[in-house]
């Protein structure tokens, strides 16, 4: 994503949801931007500051782990790079719960050397075959990034139980997942943050 002429935002109201507030303050902005898809937009989400904020990381992990538990998810992961900090936080948060989960991440392209793996992070001799996995993403637009992760996990023999995003831009991702009968959940929609700046 590239951005030009980013504008300061006026906080018209505060949320009682601390995670929404962190995302609004640290990740949401207005201004003409070019998204990774090449599409232009007048607003953006740079989720890294929210995902790497101590409270933000904890709250994101707590919420996603709850969703994983509801669908019986055993593994959590997604496409590099957006899914990596989410996955690490979820795994760490799950350690002292009754539902610990293993993490992984999916390379955009398989490594061209070594084991030439596309799915990384699993212990030697372990695979996703027969496992229920939850795919995570920071922001969904068309859903293309998460679908790449879905394809890689299915190629390993995994059952994709859910795709969960922190924020859905509401620009086609939910329809794309529905077409492939993949359950989808987002913690927030872009409209939640846009309405605070109208």
C-alpha positions as CSV (number, residue, x, y, z in Angstrom):
1,X,0.0,0.0,0.0
2,X,1.3,3.5,-0.9
3,X,-0.2,6.6,0.5
4,X,-0.2,10.3,-0.5
5,X,-1.6,13.4,1.2
6,X,-2.8,11.5,4.3
7,X,-5.1,13.7,6.2
8,X,-5.4,14.0,10.0
9,X,-8.6,12.5,11.3
10,X,-11.0,14.1,13.8
11,X,-12.1,11.7,16.5
12,X,-15.9,12.4,16.6
13,X,-16.6,9.9,19.3
14,X,-14.8,7.4,21.5
15,X,-15.6,3.7,21.6
16,X,-16.2,1.7,24.8
17,X,-14.4,-1.2,22.9
18,X,-10.7,-0.8,23.7
19,X,-9.6,-2.8,20.6
20,X,-11.8,-0.7,18.3
21,X,-10.2,2.4,19.9
22,X,-6.6,1.1,19.4
23,X,-7.3,0.3,15.7
24,X,-8.9,3.7,15.2
25,X,-6.0,5.6,16.8
26,X,-3.1,3.5,15.5
27,X,-4.2,1.8,12.2
28,X,-6.9,3.8,10.5
29,X,-6.3,6.8,8.3
30,X,-7.8,8.8,5.5
31,X,-6.1,10.0,2.3
32,X,-5.6,8.8,-1.3
33,X,-3.9,5.4,-1.2
34,X,-3.1,2.6,-3.5
35,X,-3.9,-0.8,-2.0
36,X,-1.8,-3.9,-2.6
37,X,-4.4,-5.0,-5.1
38,X,-3.7,-1.9,-7.2
39,X,-7.1,-0.4,-6.4
40,X,-7.2,3.2,-5.2
41,X,-9.0,4.2,-2.0
42,X,-9.6,7.2,0.2
43,X,-9.0,5.4,3.5
44,X,-6.6,2.7,4.7
45,X,-5.8,0.4,7.6
46,X,-2.1,-0.1,8.4
47,X,-2.7,-2.8,11.1
48,X,0.9,-3.3,12.1
49,X,1.0,-0.6,14.9
50,X,-2.3,-2.1,16.3
51,X,-1.1,-5.7,16.1
52,X,2.3,-4.9,17.7
53,X,0.8,-2.7,20.5
54,X,0.9,-4.8,23.7
55,X,-2.8,-4.3,24.5
56,X,-3.8,-4.6,20.9
57,X,-1.9,-7.8,20.4
58,X,-3.5,-9.3,23.6
59,X,-7.1,-8.2,22.6
60,X,-6.7,-9.5,19.0
61,X,-5.4,-12.8,20.2
62,X,-8.2,-13.1,22.8
63,X,-10.9,-12.5,20.2
64,X,-9.4,-14.7,17.5
65,X,-8.8,-17.6,20.0
66,X,-12.4,-17.4,21.0
67,X,-13.5,-17.8,17.3
68,X,-11.0,-20.7,16.9
69,X,-12.4,-22.4,19.9
70,X,-16.0,-22.1,18.6
71,X,-15.1,-24.0,15.4
72,X,-12.7,-26.5,17.0
73,X,-9.6,-25.0,15.3
74,X,-6.4,-26.9,16.1
75,X,-4.0,-24.7,14.1
76,X,-4.0,-21.0,13.3
77,X,-2.1,-19.2,10.6
78,X,-2.2,-17.4,7.3
79,X,-0.3,-15.7,4.5
80,X,2.9,-13.8,5.3
81,X,3.3,-11.1,6.5
82,X,-0.1,-9.8,7.8
83,X,-0.9,-13.1,9.5
84,X,2.5,-13.7,11.2
85,X,2.1,-11.3,14.2
86,X,-1.5,-12.3,14.7
87,X,-0.5,-16.0,14.7
88,X,2.3,-15.5,17.2
89,X,0.0,-13.6,19.6
90,X,-2.8,-16.2,19.4
91,X,-0.4,-19.1,20.1
92,X,1.2,-17.3,23.0
93,X,-2.2,-16.4,24.5
94,X,-3.5,-19.9,24.0
95,X,-0.7,-21.5,26.0
96,X,-2.4,-21.1,29.4
97,X,-5.9,-21.8,28.3
98,X,-7.8,-25.1,27.8
99,X,-7.5,-24.6,24.1
100,X,-3.9,-24.3,23.1
101,X,-3.3,-24.0,19.3
102,X,-0.3,-24.5,17.1
103,X,0.7,-21.8,14.6
104,X,2.0,-21.8,11.0
105,X,2.4,-19.3,8.2
106,X,2.0,-19.7,4.4
107,X,4.6,-18.3,2.1
108,X,3.4,-16.4,-1.0
109,X,5.6,-18.7,-3.0
110,X,7.3,-21.9,-1.9
111,X,11.0,-21.6,-0.9
112,X,13.3,-22.3,-3.8
113,X,15.9,-24.0,-1.6
114,X,16.0,-26.4,1.4
115,X,12.7,-28.2,1.9
116,X,10.9,-25.9,-0.6
117,X,7.9,-25.7,1.7
118,X,5.1,-23.3,1.4
119,X,3.5,-24.0,4.8
120,X,6.1,-23.1,7.5
121,X,6.3,-23.4,11.3
122,X,5.3,-27.0,11.8
123,X,7.5,-29.3,13.8
124,X,9.6,-31.8,11.8
125,X,7.4,-34.7,10.6
126,X,4.1,-32.9,11.3
127,X,1.7,-31.7,8.6
128,X,-1.8,-30.1,8.5
129,X,-3.3,-33.3,7.0
130,X,-6.6,-34.0,8.7
131,X,-6.4,-30.9,11.0
132,X,-9.0,-28.2,11.4
133,X,-7.3,-24.9,10.7
134,X,-8.3,-21.2,11.1
135,X,-6.9,-18.8,8.6
136,X,-6.2,-15.3,9.9
137,X,-5.7,-12.1,8.1
138,X,-5.2,-8.5,9.2
139,X,-7.4,-6.8,6.6
140,X,-9.5,-8.4,3.9
141,X,-10.5,-6.5,0.7
142,X,-11.2,-9.0,-2.0
143,X,-10.1,-12.0,0.2
144,X,-7.3,-13.0,-2.3
145,X,-4.6,-13.2,0.4
146,X,-6.6,-15.4,2.7
147,X,-7.7,-17.6,-0.3
148,X,-4.0,-18.2,-1.2
149,X,-3.6,-19.5,2.4
150,X,-6.7,-21.6,2.1
151,X,-5.5,-23.2,-1.1
152,X,-2.1,-24.0,0.5
153,X,-3.6,-25.5,3.6
154,X,-6.1,-27.6,1.6
155,X,-3.2,-28.9,-0.6
156,X,-1.7,-30.2,2.7
157,X,-4.9,-32.0,3.5
158,X,-6.3,-29.6,6.1
159,X,-9.9,-28.7,6.7
160,X,-10.4,-25.0,6.7
161,X,-12.9,-24.4,9.5
162,X,-12.9,-20.5,9.4
163,X,-11.3,-17.5,7.9
164,X,-11.2,-14.6,10.4
165,X,-9.9,-11.1,9.7
166,X,-9.4,-8.2,12.1
167,X,-11.0,-5.7,9.7
168,X,-13.0,-6.4,6.6
169,X,-13.1,-3.5,4.1
170,X,-16.5,-4.8,2.8
171,X,-15.3,-4.9,-0.8
172,X,-16.0,-8.4,-1.8
173,X,-14.2,-10.7,0.6
174,X,-17.3,-12.1,2.3
175,X,-18.8,-12.9,-1.1
176,X,-15.7,-14.6,-2.3
177,X,-15.5,-16.8,0.7
178,X,-19.3,-17.6,0.5
179,X,-18.8,-18.7,-3.2
180,X,-16.3,-21.3,-2.0
181,X,-18.4,-22.2,1.1
182,X,-15.7,-21.0,3.5
183,X,-17.0,-19.7,6.8
184,X,-15.9,-16.1,7.3
185,X,-15.9,-13.8,10.3
186,X,-14.4,-10.3,10.8
187,X,-13.9,-8.7,14.2
188,X,-14.7,-5.3,12.6
189,X,-16.0,-3.8,9.4
190,X,-14.5,-0.7,7.7
191,X,-17.8,1.1,8.1
192,X,-17.4,1.1,11.8
193,X,-14.3,3.3,11.5
194,X,-15.6,5.4,8.5
195,X,-18.7,6.3,10.5
196,X,-16.5,7.9,13.1
197,X,-15.1,10.4,10.6
198,X,-18.3,11.5,8.8
